[in-house]
Amino acid sequence: MSVAALLNQIRHAQVEILQSMPYRDFGVDGNKGASDTAVRVAEQRLGRPLPPSYREFLRIFDGWPRFYDGATLLGTASLGRRMYDDLARAAFEAAETPEPELGPPSRFKPKVLIPFGIDMQATTLFVFNPTCVSESGEYEVIAWMNEIGVRRSSFESFLEMILELCQSELQAAAALGFSF
């Protein structure tokens, strides 16, 4: 499934969730898409290319505030900025890393892992791991959500996981008698 189709399905599921649970922290729409120039500037700041699926996301939405459980997907203006690297470091140091081969928190290097999503409480963190790259240029995604670590092979696979989480939440709410 394409990135655009996944984003549309995630948005639809979040709108349904918010109809019965308005307290959920979802922003149901992203920012206006980024220009090719803005994407190139972000890549220059990072010192490496972004994965193709995230470039596609940025062309559709230049970031998405409160994308999932209050965590924002960063746009071109925020990628590689020190503030987000510092928040990522704080999130990593606050808990045991579920990815021991990346080293203990004291060895975390923000320029190795690329934060692309985080909440302001630093309890949810989404990063690209550019040391694990597919032939198509996709970076592995590592997500920490409330100290639970998850790995996905690409940003597209990460979006599939978010969609599954939203759909599971809808099913659980329906089982409890919430109507949509």
N, C-alpha and C positions, 0 to 999 in steps of 0.2 A: 504494500500500500504506500502511496506517496506521502511525503511530509505534509503537503497541503491537505490531503484527505484525512490524515491522522489528526491534524490540528483542528479541522472542522468537527470531527467526531468527538474529540476531547471537549471542545467548546460546547457542543450540544449536550453532552453528558453533564458537564458542570452547570449549565443552565437548568437542567432537570433537577439536579441535586439541590441547587439553591432555591427552587420553588418550594420544597418542603423543609429544607434546612438552611434558612437564610444566614445562620451564624457561621457557616463554613467559609473559610477564607480563600475564595476563588475570585480572581479577576477574569472575567469571561471574554476578554478580547485583548489582543496585543496592540502594540504601537504600529503606526504607519510603517510600511516596509522601508528598508535602507537602500541607499543608492550603491552602485558598484564601487564608487569612490570611497564611501564610508566603510564598506567592507574591507577594501584594500588598506585603508588607514588603520583599522583595527588589527589587521594581520601584521602590518608593519610594527605596530606597538607591541604585539605579542612576539614578534620575531619568527613567525612560522605561519603557514596557511591554516585556515580553519577547515574542518572536515566539510566535504561537499554537502551533506545533509543539513549542517548548521548554516552554511552559506545560503541554502535554499530557504531555511527558516527565516534568516535575516532579511531576505528579499521580500518575504511575505509579511513578517512582523519584525521590526527593529527592537526586539525585546518584548516581553509579556509580563507586566506587573502581576504579582500574586498568581502565577501560573498554576502552582499546585501547593496546597496547604501553606499559603503565604510566601512560598519561595518564588522569587522573580527570575525569569530567564533574562539574562543580560543582553542588551543591545550593543551596537557598535561603539557607542560613546562610553560604555562602562567596561567592556572587555579589556582585561590587562591593566586596569587601574589599581593603584595601590590600595585604596579603601577596600575593594573587593578581595584583593589578595590577603589583606590583613584579616578580614572577616573569615576567609577560608582558613587561614592559619589558626585563628581562635577556635573555629569549629573543629578542626583537626586535633588541636591540643586539648580540647575539653573532654575528649573521650578516647578510650582505647581504639586504635584504628582497626577496622575489620579487614584491612589489607596489609598484613604484616610484612610482606615482601617490599612494600613501599618504604619501610623503615619506621622507626618510632617517631612520635611527633617532633622531637627535636631535630630530626633530619628532613622534615617537610620543606620542600623548595617550591614556592608558588610559581616559579617559572617552569617547573617540570610539569606539575599538574595545572591545568588551566581551568579556573573556576568559570562556569557559565551560568550558574544558578545558585541563589542563596536566599535565605530569609534573614531578616534583620536581627533575629535572636541567635543566629548562627547555630541552629539545631538541624537545619536541612541544608545540604550542600550537594551540588551537582558539578562534577569536574570531568574534563577530558584528560585522558592519559595518553599523551602523544608518544610514549614509548611502546605502545601497542597499536600499530597501524595496519589496517587491511590493505590489500592490493589496490582497492578503489580509493584509498586516501582517508577512509573513515577511522576516527580515533575511538578507542574504547571509552565508555562512559562509566564512571564510578559515582554512585549516589549514596549519600548518607542521609537517612531520614530517621530522626530521633534515635540515633546510635545504631541503626540497622544498616549494614552495608550491602549494596547490590551492585553487580557488574553487568553491563550490557555491551554488546559488540559495537554498537554505533548509536548515534543520536536518534535515528529512526527506530531502532529497537527500544531505546529508552522511552520514546513517545508511545510505542505499543504497550510498554509496561504501565505508563501513566493512564492510558486508556483503560487497560484491564483493571487498575485500581479504582478508577471512577465507575466502571461498570459493576464491579463488585460492591461498591458502596451503594449504588442504585438497587442492586438485588437485595442487599441487606435491609435497606430502608423499605423496600416493597414487602419483604417478609415481616417487617414490624408494623405494617399497615399504613405506611405513608403513601399518599397518592401523588402522582405526577401529572 
